[in-house]
Amino acid sequence: MTKATVLGAGSWGSALAVVLANNGYETVVWARSEQLAEDINLRHVNERYLPGATLPEGIRAVTRVEEALAGARLVVLALPSSALADSVECLRFVADGAVVAHAVKGFIRPQNLRITSYIQDRVPAVRDRLAVISGPSHAEEVVRLLPTTVVVASESRMVAEFVQDALMNDRFRVYTQADVVGVELGGALKNIIALGVGLVDGLALGDNTKAALMTRGLAEMTRLGVALGASPLTFSGLAGVGDLIVTCTSEHSRNHRAGCLLAQGLSLDATLKRIGMAVEGVGTTFAASELARSHGIEMPITRAIEKVLLGELSPADGVGLLMRRGKNHEMEDVGAQPLTALWTRP
């Protein structure tokens, strides 16, 4: 039986472990907490991150990373971006020839690095065996075996298809992609817009506002993505608009929930404490805003949300700031051919 290891016993790591175990892999999860490992091994639950879910008995949790990685042919990295700096060195224990796929939807702060770039720089030995998993995939639904579709991107077609084969089944469909930059950025940047939609819902501003924010947010995501080397087409796919829709509209979305709490008057610290798990959109907002400034990219929604997070604007004032912006043409700023060229007369 082929061994697959998931580094991270949070909600998404546990959900991916369920997929691998159901696909017949010897599945090992690395958990930092002895109690969490015991819950998984003896009671087959992860009440901390996936309350009410029953995990397959084939999943085994360990707290020693060397034990977790020994002999694994596939390693899935499913940690919060904020924890990666303290954990990336463990990839040096990955077996020769093993494939590493990460499912992290954020940036490394404060350098604002993409996850793949960071791993390649810190652990060159796995540089050519890296993939990224992204797409609309809430863990709470994956563990219930609800139909889910994701995308795996890698610079190597062989690596992407290896991960595709490992994860794909009749409840978990996997597409492959070559645009690593676009898939990573789509998975990260949509969390900013989900924060904004949470603010809109918290202020009860209605569906018109929400639809406009998601649409213009996708334009911002695409604009920054293209500047950083991504294909604009990727943002029309699962890692772009697909993940954007689910994160902006689902009850499972921590980023949306955080926006709602901020709109209700909670401080950022109180909001993060209330949620109790990683809210990737916060760090991503600051990262994207800084990247936009350094590349000369306009991201008014992102910058308005940044000001709300910093306490410089109230949520209502942030909406007003966006609505008072000057006139613009809709499609000229998303990497598309200028549509004003279609106007043949005044």
Secondary structure, DSSP 4 states (H G I P E B T S, - for coil): --EEEEE--SHHHHHHHHHHHHTT-EEEEE-S-HHHHHIIIII---TTTSTT----TTEEEES-HHHHHTT-SEEEE---HHHHHHHGGGGGGSPTT-EEEE---S-BTTTTB-HHHHHHHH-GGGGGGEEEEESS--HHHHTTT--EEEEEE-SSHHHHHHHHHHH-BTTEEEEEES-HHHHHHHHHHHHHHHHHHHHHHHTT-HHHHHHHHHHHHHHHHHHHHHHTT--GGGGGSIIIIIHHHHHHH-TT-HHHHHHHHHHTT--HHHHHHHH-S--HHHHHHHHHHHHHHHHT---HHHHHHHHHHTTSS-HHHHHHHHHTPPP--SSTTTTSPPGGGG----
